[in-house]
Amino acid sequence: MRMKVKNFLGFLVIGFVLLSNCHIWADQSEEKPLSCEDDFNCPAQMKCENYVCVSVGCIAEGEALPGAISPEYKKHMATECCQGLKVILWPKLFDEDCRWTRLIGAPSGVCSNCGNGTCENWETKCNCPEDCRKEGECAAFGQEIRPEEYNKGVRCCEGLSEISPVRFHHSCSPESDICKNGCVVPPPYEIPWVQCSPCGNEICEFGYGENKCNCPEDCK
């Protein structure tokens, strides 16, 4: 009986030692946060916050994406929108007629839930027409008309032409079923997906998506 008690106590001691060692090993395996004084003390995709390196995370709705800045700074900044959001153009890049305005140092865009039917403060008829264009309002210079909008009667404003958006109709090679005469063949939409342009004014408006494929009369 005395031998059994000794064995039992021995097992308890061994178990206690093993548990203590496991606890020590677990503490040692935990990564300690990196301390920092500024972003440059942190690895890429991390920034300095309260003297500790943390993940840059993602860009929330309504917040701007960094513009043309040094890569050394950019690698310590969030550059992608949070899940469910997409990048739309910075609203101040347009005037009231949706013409481009040059802003040096402007953000490259803003993260938005454009398409949810609500025109947010950072959305306009120029950068999110599907939410902000009023019913019956024509599409301005550079704006696109999606098939569902075209079906509802939305058309380009007076003096503008309907051209195929540049992402659907641009230069290509070699010749194939989807590349004819050096140009991509646009998708066969039953209802057109168009972009509004002053095509025919003898000026190739590259900034508004004109090229030799969708506006050959201006972009020869």
C-alpha positions as CSV (number, residue, x, y, z in Angstrom):
1,M,0.0,0.0,0.0
2,R,2.9,2.3,0.9
3,M,4.5,1.6,-2.4
4,K,1.3,2.5,-4.3
5,V,1.1,5.9,-2.5
6,K,4.8,6.6,-3.3
7,N,4.2,5.8,-7.0
8,F,1.1,8.0,-7.0
9,L,3.0,10.9,-5.5
10,G,5.8,10.4,-8.0
11,F,3.4,10.6,-10.9
12,L,1.9,13.8,-9.5
13,V,5.4,15.4,-9.2
14,I,6.3,14.4,-12.8
15,G,3.0,15.7,-14.1
16,F,3.4,19.0,-12.3
17,V,6.9,19.4,-13.7
18,L,5.7,18.6,-17.3
19,L,2.8,21.1,-17.0
20,S,5.2,23.8,-15.7
21,N,7.6,23.2,-18.6
22,C,4.7,23.3,-21.1
23,H,3.6,26.7,-19.6
24,I,7.2,28.0,-19.9
25,W,7.5,26.8,-23.5
26,A,4.1,28.3,-24.4
27,D,5.1,31.7,-23.0
28,Q,8.4,31.5,-24.9
29,S,6.6,30.6,-28.2
30,E,4.3,33.6,-28.1
31,E,5.6,36.3,-30.4
32,K,6.2,39.6,-28.7
33,P,4.9,42.7,-30.5
34,L,7.6,44.7,-32.3
35,S,8.3,48.1,-30.7
36,C,8.7,51.1,-33.0
37,E,9.1,54.9,-33.0
38,D,7.8,55.4,-36.6
39,D,6.5,53.4,-39.5
40,F,10.0,52.8,-40.9
41,N,10.9,50.7,-37.9
42,C,8.2,48.2,-38.9
43,P,8.2,45.5,-41.7
44,A,6.3,46.0,-44.9
45,Q,2.5,45.9,-44.6
46,M,2.8,47.1,-41.0
47,K,2.6,50.6,-39.4
48,C,3.6,52.1,-36.1
49,E,0.7,52.7,-33.7
50,N,1.2,53.6,-30.0
51,Y,4.9,52.5,-30.4
52,V,3.9,49.0,-31.6
53,C,4.0,47.6,-35.1
54,V,0.5,46.6,-36.3
55,S,-1.0,45.5,-39.6
56,V,-1.9,48.3,-42.0
57,G,-5.3,46.5,-42.5
58,C,-7.7,47.6,-45.3
59,I,-9.3,50.9,-46.3
60,A,-12.8,51.5,-45.0
61,E,-15.8,52.9,-46.9
62,G,-15.4,56.5,-47.7
63,E,-11.6,56.6,-47.1
64,A,-9.1,57.5,-49.8
65,L,-6.4,55.4,-51.4
66,P,-2.9,56.8,-51.3
67,G,-1.9,58.7,-54.4
68,A,1.4,59.1,-56.1
69,I,3.8,58.8,-53.1
70,S,7.2,57.2,-52.5
71,P,7.1,53.3,-52.4
72,E,8.9,53.5,-49.0
73,Y,5.9,55.3,-47.5
74,K,3.3,53.3,-49.4
75,K,4.5,49.9,-48.1
76,H,3.5,51.0,-44.6
77,M,0.0,52.1,-45.7
78,A,-3.2,50.3,-46.5
79,T,-3.7,50.1,-50.3
80,E,-6.7,47.8,-50.7
81,C,-10.4,48.3,-49.9
82,C,-12.0,46.3,-47.2
83,Q,-14.1,43.3,-48.3
84,G,-17.3,44.2,-50.2
85,L,-16.0,47.6,-51.3
86,K,-14.6,48.8,-54.6
87,V,-12.4,51.7,-55.8
88,I,-14.1,54.6,-57.5
89,L,-12.5,57.8,-58.7
90,W,-11.8,60.7,-56.3
91,P,-14.8,63.0,-56.6
92,K,-12.8,66.2,-56.9
93,L,-11.2,64.9,-60.1
94,F,-14.3,66.1,-61.9
95,D,-16.0,69.4,-62.4
96,E,-19.7,69.8,-62.3
97,D,-20.0,68.6,-65.9
98,C,-17.9,65.5,-65.1
99,R,-14.9,66.8,-67.0
100,W,-11.5,65.8,-65.6
101,T,-9.7,68.4,-63.5
102,R,-6.0,68.0,-62.8
103,L,-5.2,67.8,-59.1
104,I,-1.5,67.2,-58.2
105,G,-1.2,64.9,-55.3
106,A,-4.8,63.8,-55.2
107,P,-5.7,60.4,-53.9
108,S,-5.9,57.6,-56.4
109,G,-9.4,56.8,-55.5
110,V,-11.9,56.2,-52.7
111,C,-13.3,52.9,-51.3
112,S,-17.1,52.8,-51.7
113,N,-20.1,50.5,-51.9
114,C,-21.1,52.1,-55.2
115,G,-24.1,50.3,-56.6
116,N,-26.0,49.9,-53.4
117,G,-28.6,52.4,-54.4
118,T,-27.5,55.1,-52.0
119,C,-25.6,58.2,-53.1
120,E,-23.0,58.7,-50.3
121,N,-21.1,61.9,-49.6
122,W,-18.0,60.8,-51.5
123,E,-20.1,59.6,-54.5
124,T,-21.3,61.8,-57.3
125,K,-23.0,61.4,-60.7
126,C,-19.5,61.4,-62.1
127,N,-17.8,58.7,-60.1
128,C,-20.9,56.6,-59.2
129,P,-23.7,57.4,-61.6
130,E,-25.6,54.2,-60.8
131,D,-26.3,55.6,-57.3
132,C,-26.2,59.3,-57.9
133,R,-27.6,60.0,-61.4
134,K,-31.1,61.3,-61.1
135,E,-33.9,59.6,-63.0
136,G,-34.2,61.0,-66.5
137,E,-30.8,62.7,-66.3
138,C,-28.6,62.4,-69.3
139,A,-25.1,60.9,-69.1
140,A,-22.3,63.5,-69.2
141,F,-18.9,63.7,-70.9
142,G,-16.9,60.5,-70.1
143,Q,-19.7,58.8,-68.2
144,E,-20.8,55.2,-69.0
145,I,-24.3,54.0,-69.4
146,R,-24.8,50.4,-68.2
147,P,-27.2,48.1,-69.9
148,E,-29.7,48.3,-67.2
149,E,-29.6,52.1,-67.3
150,Y,-29.8,52.1,-71.1
151,N,-32.9,49.9,-70.9
152,K,-34.5,52.6,-68.6
153,G,-33.9,55.3,-71.3
154,V,-30.7,56.9,-70.1
155,R,-28.8,58.4,-73.0
156,C,-25.8,60.6,-73.5
157,C,-26.3,64.4,-73.1
158,E,-26.8,66.5,-76.3
159,G,-23.7,66.8,-78.4
160,L,-22.1,63.6,-77.2
161,S,-21.7,60.3,-79.0
162,E,-22.1,56.7,-77.8
163,I,-18.9,54.8,-78.0
164,S,-17.8,51.4,-76.7
165,P,-16.0,51.7,-73.3
166,V,-12.2,51.4,-73.7
167,R,-12.0,48.3,-71.6
168,F,-14.2,46.5,-74.1
169,H,-12.8,48.0,-77.3
170,H,-9.0,48.5,-77.4
171,S,-6.0,47.5,-79.5
172,C,-4.9,43.8,-79.7
173,S,-2.8,41.3,-81.6
174,P,-2.6,38.8,-83.2
175,E,-5.8,38.5,-85.3
176,S,-8.3,36.0,-83.9
177,D,-12.0,35.6,-83.4
178,I,-11.9,38.2,-80.7
179,C,-9.3,40.5,-82.4
180,K,-10.3,42.0,-85.7
181,N,-8.3,44.7,-87.6
182,G,-6.1,45.2,-84.5
183,C,-9.1,45.9,-82.2
184,V,-10.8,43.7,-79.6
185,V,-14.3,42.8,-80.6
186,P,-16.7,44.2,-77.9
187,P,-19.0,41.7,-76.1
188,P,-22.3,41.2,-77.9
189,Y,-24.6,43.0,-75.4
190,E,-28.2,42.8,-76.4
191,I,-28.6,46.1,-74.7
192,P,-25.6,48.4,-75.3
193,W,-23.0,49.3,-72.6
194,V,-21.8,52.7,-73.9
195,Q,-19.5,55.6,-72.9
196,C,-20.4,59.2,-73.7
197,S,-17.8,61.0,-75.7
198,P,-17.4,64.0,-78.1
199,C,-16.1,61.6,-80.6
200,G,-16.0,63.3,-84.0
201,N,-14.6,66.6,-82.7
202,E,-11.2,65.8,-84.3
203,I,-9.6,65.6,-80.9
204,C,-8.5,62.2,-79.5
205,E,-9.7,62.4,-75.9
206,F,-7.5,59.7,-74.4
207,G,-8.5,60.8,-70.9
208,Y,-12.1,60.0,-71.6
209,G,-11.4,56.6,-73.1
210,E,-11.2,57.3,-76.8
211,N,-8.8,55.3,-78.9
212,K,-8.3,54.2,-82.5
213,C,-10.8,51.3,-82.0
214,N,-13.8,53.0,-80.4
215,C,-13.3,56.4,-82.1
216,P,-11.2,56.0,-85.2
217,E,-12.3,59.3,-86.7
218,D,-10.5,61.2,-83.9
219,C,-7.7,58.7,-83.0
220,K,-6.1,57.8,-86.3
